[in-house]
Amino acid sequence: RVWGQNEVTLTLNRAVELAVQNNETVQKAQAVFQRAQAHLRGQRAVYLPQVGLTGFYERRKNGDVELDEKDYLSRLSLSQLIARFGAVPADLDLAQEDVRKSEIELEQSKKAVVYALRRLWHSLLLTAEEIQQRSAVEAALGEKLAGAKLKHEAKRIPLLSVLNTELELAEQQLALNELRRRLDIDKAELIRLTGLDPLANVRLSGGVPDDNL
């Protein structure tokens, strides 16, 4: 996990890497897959060729009594079981199937996390873009309302025009509050998925990817 960072700039690729690395479901699936692989290696060891190694040496003295030379002979024997023929044993077949299933589950969990992250990334960027657009509208309506109040005081427009402008501004402000709340919720979910410090200030780098979600 990444801790103690006040501001974190994330690209989509980096966010995906962190999400796959830190996601609890992926970690559990990875552990299951590794256990299945270890069990398969143990099962295969029983049926792999067995190698035995034995050795001995023989010491003899030259038959010539006047020579005190000694010969050392060594012999090495090697036996190997070349292969076992017949159907795949049931326990080995089951271990292989467990590896296959756990690998599929691992890949599915990774894809699910990546899919969720990419959808969240889209939502964050689009929400931020809408906030920016509505903030500009809010500012324009604020100016319009100030002008409408001045015109109403000068008896140039009726009070209804001022009230209508106030209603438009209130609607924009309500929508902005909802968008900001959604942005905070999505950022909190992004932090959870990527395993970042919950107090981190996350800034997204890059535009909306061209995904067909």
C-alpha positions in Angstrom: 0.0 0.0 0.0 1.0 3.6 -0.5 0.8 5.6 2.7 1.5 9.1 4.0 1.1 11.0 0.8 -0.8 14.3 0.9 -1.3 14.6 -2.9 -1.2 11.7 -5.3 -1.3 12.1 -9.1 -2.7 9.0 -10.8 -2.8 8.0 -14.5 -5.3 5.4 -15.5 -2.6 2.8 -16.1 -1.1 3.4 -12.6 -4.5 3.3 -11.0 -5.1 -0.1 -12.7 -1.8 -1.5 -11.5 -2.5 -0.4 -7.9 -6.0 -1.8 -8.0 -4.9 -5.2 -9.2 -2.0 -5.3 -6.7 -4.0 -4.2 -3.7 -7.5 -5.6 -4.3 -8.4 -8.2 -1.6 -10.4 -10.4 -3.9 -7.4 -10.6 -6.4 -5.0 -11.3 -3.5 -7.2 -14.2 -2.3 -7.5 -15.6 -5.8 -3.7 -15.3 -6.2 -3.2 -17.3 -3.0 -5.6 -20.0 -4.1 -3.8 -20.3 -7.4 -0.4 -20.5 -5.8 -1.5 -23.2 -3.4 -3.0 -25.2 -6.4 0.3 -24.9 -8.2 2.3 -26.1 -5.2 -0.1 -29.1 -4.8 0.3 -29.9 -8.5 4.1 -29.8 -8.2 3.9 -32.3 -5.3 1.6 -34.6 -7.3 3.8 -34.5 -10.3 6.9 -35.4 -8.3 5.4 -38.8 -7.6 5.1 -39.6 -11.3 8.2 -38.0 -12.6 11.3 -40.2 -13.5 13.0 -41.3 -10.4 16.8 -41.0 -10.3 19.0 -43.1 -8.0 22.7 -42.6 -7.5 25.1 -45.1 -5.9 28.8 -45.1 -5.8 31.7 -47.1 -4.3 35.4 -47.4 -4.8 37.8 -50.3 -4.7 41.3 -50.2 -3.5 43.8 -52.7 -4.6 47.6 -53.2 -4.6 49.7 -54.0 -7.6 50.6 -57.7 -7.8 54.3 -56.9 -8.0 55.5 -57.1 -4.4 58.5 -54.8 -5.1 56.2 -52.0 -6.2 54.3 -50.2 -3.6 51.9 -48.5 -6.0 48.3 -48.4 -5.2 45.4 -48.2 -7.7 42.1 -46.6 -6.7 39.2 -47.6 -8.7 35.8 -46.0 -8.6 32.5 -47.2 -10.0 29.4 -45.2 -10.5 26.0 -46.7 -11.2 23.0 -44.6 -12.4 19.5 -45.9 -12.7 16.6 -43.9 -14.1 13.0 -44.6 -14.6 12.4 -43.3 -18.1 8.6 -43.0 -18.1 5.4 -44.3 -16.8 2.8 -45.2 -19.4 -1.0 -45.4 -19.1 -3.8 -43.1 -18.1 -3.2 -39.9 -16.1 -3.7 -40.8 -12.5 -6.9 -39.4 -10.9 -5.1 -37.4 -8.2 -2.8 -35.8 -10.8 -5.7 -35.0 -13.1 -7.6 -33.4 -10.2 -4.6 -31.3 -9.2 -4.2 -30.1 -12.8 -7.9 -29.2 -12.9 -7.6 -27.3 -9.7 -4.8 -25.2 -11.1 -6.8 -24.5 -14.3 -9.9 -23.4 -12.3 -8.0 -21.3 -9.9 -6.1 -19.6 -12.7 -9.4 -18.8 -14.5 -10.8 -17.4 -11.2 -7.7 -15.3 -10.7 -8.0 -13.8 -14.2 -11.7 -13.1 -13.8 -11.1 -11.3 -10.5 -8.4 -9.2 -12.1 -10.7 -8.3 -15.1 -13.5 -7.4 -12.7 -11.3 -5.0 -10.8 -10.0 -3.4 -13.9 -13.5 -3.1 -15.3 -14.7 -1.4 -12.1 -11.7 0.9 -12.0 -12.1 2.0 -15.6 -15.9 2.7 -15.1 -15.0 4.7 -12.0 -12.3 6.6 -13.9 -14.9 7.6 -16.5 -17.4 8.7 -13.9 -14.8 10.8 -12.1 -13.6 12.6 -15.2 -17.1 13.2 -16.6 -18.4 14.4 -13.2 -15.5 16.8 -12.9 -16.1 18.1 -16.4 -19.8 18.7 -15.6 -18.9 20.5 -12.4 -16.7 22.8 -14.3 -19.4 23.5 -16.9 -22.1 24.1 -14.3 -19.8 26.3 -12.2 -19.5 28.6 -15.2 -23.3 28.6 -15.6 -23.6 29.3 -11.8 -21.3 32.3 -12.1 -23.2 33.6 -15.1 -26.5 33.3 -13.3 -25.1 35.0 -10.2 -24.2 38.0 -12.4 -27.6 37.9 -14.1 -29.3 37.9 -10.7 -27.4 40.8 -9.5 -28.3 42.7 -12.6 -31.9 41.7 -12.4 -32.1 43.0 -8.8 -30.7 46.4 -9.9 -33.2 46.5 -12.7 -36.1 45.6 -10.4 -35.1 48.3 -8.0 -35.1 50.8 -10.9 -38.6 49.5 -11.7 -37.4 48.3 -15.1 -38.4 44.6 -14.7 -41.0 42.9 -12.5 -40.2 40.9 -9.4 -41.1 37.7 -11.2 -38.1 38.0 -13.4 -35.8 38.3 -10.3 -37.5 35.2 -8.7 -37.1 33.2 -11.9 -33.4 34.0 -12.0 -33.1 33.1 -8.3 -34.8 29.7 -9.1 -32.4 29.0 -12.0 -29.5 29.8 -9.8 -30.8 27.6 -6.9 -31.3 24.7 -9.4 -27.7 25.0 -10.6 -26.4 25.2 -7.0 -28.4 22.1 -6.1 -27.0 20.2 -9.1 -23.5 21.3 -8.2 -23.8 20.1 -4.6 -25.0 16.7 -5.9 -22.2 16.5 -8.4 -19.6 17.4 -5.7 -21.0 14.8 -3.4 -20.8 12.2 -6.2 -17.3 13.2 -6.9 -16.3 12.7 -3.3 -17.9 9.3 -3.1 -16.2 8.2 -6.4 -12.8 9.4 -5.2 -13.2 7.5 -1.9 -14.0 4.4 -3.9 -11.0 5.0 -6.2 -8.8 5.3 -3.1 -10.3 2.1 -1.7 -9.7 0.2 -5.0 -6.1 1.4 -5.4 -5.1 0.9 -1.7 -4.0 4.6 -1.3 -3.9 6.5 2.0 -7.6 7.3 2.8 -6.5 10.9 3.5 -4.7 11.3 0.2 -5.7 14.1 -2.1 -6.0 12.3 -5.5 -5.6 14.1 -8.7 -6.3 12.4 -12.0 -4.0 12.8 -14.9 -5.1 12.2 -18.5 -8.4 12.4 -20.3 -11.3 10.1 -20.7 -10.1 6.9 -22.4 -11.8 5.8 -25.6 -13.4 2.7 -24.0 -16.5 0.8 -25.2 -17.8 -0.1 -21.7 
